[in-house]
């Protein structure tokens, strides 16, 4: 497949690019500056683009089978996630490609009926990015004429090893018997490439954790 990854030099993006290459796909990694192309895994084609610009994105996603957006804005600019979602959805509606959006876990539901963001111990400092991810998901759900999938990762993401082991879920947080919801960036990349190759969640949100 021909895959384009936005946010390709980030923690999630680098692993997604590497997983795609390891599976034999043609992967373009889009970054914000030419200097950051050096951070991409060997074998990826580095491209410079602006995920906030419709014209820029449109020129980078034409003729691609799958587009994955894994951008994460700087602190204080969290609302850009919503703009990026709007731009990506519009561009993919025009080109007809598939869009996989890497979002957040804050809107996943808990057994008590609330969400992760509603929990008393949810850090106040995470509220801006949680709100932005909620807006991002809302834009996807309201979109028409776009082949989209939204991925909410586990509550805790960290660098680790690629085990290929995980459990999938829908709108509810996936956690182990101790209530821990965790996943490595490497296994998150496995989940996303599995979805890219064998779509199971078109037009909806899903999640994964150990």
Buried (B, 14 or more C-beta within 10 A) or exposed (E): BEBBBBBBBBBBBBBBBBBBBBBEBBBBBBBBEEEBBEBBBEEBEBBBBBBBBBEBBBEBBEEBBBBBBBBBBEEEEBBBBBBBBBBBBBBBBBBEBBBBBBBBBBBBBBEEEEBBBEBEEBEEEBEBBBBBBBBBBEBBEEBEEBBBBBBBBBBBBEEBEBEEEBEBBEBEBBBEEEEEBBBBBBBBBBBBBBBBBEBEBEEEBBBBBB
